[in-house]
Amino acid sequence: MNRHSILLVVLAIVALMALGSCEKIIDFDRDTKSRISISALVAPGQKFSACIARSFTVASNPTVSSTKKPGDDLDFHEKYDTMYHDLVVIKDATAVLTVNGTDTYTLQYNDSTPYYYACDYVPRVGDELVLNVSAPGFDDASASTRIERPQQVEVVGTQVYYSEAGYEPGVPASDQQWYCGLDSVMEITLRIHDSAGERNYYRLRVLAVADDSMAIMQGISLPVYVTNDTYTSSDVIFANSLITKPYGQWPAGQSSVFDDHLFDGQDYTFKVHSRKQKGENPRVYVELETISPDFYYYWRSYEVIRVNADESYLTPTALYSNVQGGWGVMMSLSYDRHTISY
């Protein structure tokens, strides 16, 4: 062996000895304390409400089976409802909403599903909202949001073309990729009119709808709708490389939220595609939501987590939160909406 070979062998032996004989204990400061969780989505024209619950660690997270009682014959949804009511929701919290730094409103707890705290105040565009929550046994928590002025979207044009839905013989209808989807797709050209000098965040919703039938509920006829909120687009504003897998009918790499850093203060034109639904009066609702920054960051983290929920070896991704002293998110939106008929 030459000198270089001997040196490499010695270095390898030293490295193996270091790996085998060295152990370092790293302290992990884990916060296992249950905290207040706030969930609120604020929109103009709708009374303010929020869900106030308690947080859990992975080890202490309640399950549906933890609420089972002898002789219990509730179905899964009823058991889930019971679990939430008995173990998750905080019923004795004090929640105060402050509007624009002056007016205050005390929220009242509603014991019916979905157990919201609510008040009579109806938010408006431009409102600055702060929610402060306290409850026995918990640290105080607070969150805030501002309702942004809605930016406008214009429907430039539409085109309907044939695209096979791809039904598979022998596969139950509910398991088909395009359940209730027909062999027609609408290509919609949209144009955003973005305001200059401000950072705007958006979510685009494209909802395909058709009237299916009438359902009888307690002797009252109610309309039934067939809906699908999936759309596709190859435009760069929807690209997100962190969404590595498809989710339901949403393709990999596509997000529904974006910002205006590529077109600040300009008109921006793009195309989306929406599949026609089975039923009468088929139509598409196009809604451009101008969302709060917290909405944007929360939804970006949620989209990544939902496609990787079953991956054991992926780097953990934090779900965005803007609650001080607790968990959850308080966010807001305003919108410009259009209806397009086939």
Secondary structure, 3 states (H helix, E strand, C coil): CCHHHHHHHHHHHHHHHHHHHCCCCCCCCCCCCCCEEEEEEECCCCCCEEEEEECCCCCCCCCHHHHCCCCCCCCHHHHHHHHHHHHHECCCCEEEEEECCCEEEECEECCCCCCCEECCCCCCCCCEEEEEEECCCCCCEEEEEECCCCCEEEEEEEEEEECCCCCCCCCCHHHCCCCCEEEEEEEEEEEEECCCCCCCEEEEEEEEEEEEEEEEECCEEEEEEEEECCCECCCHHHECCCCCCCECCECCCECCEEECCCCCCCEEEEEEEEEEECCEEEEEEEEEEEECHHHHHHHHHHHHHHHCCCCCCCCCCCCCCCCECCEEEEEEEEEEEEEEEC
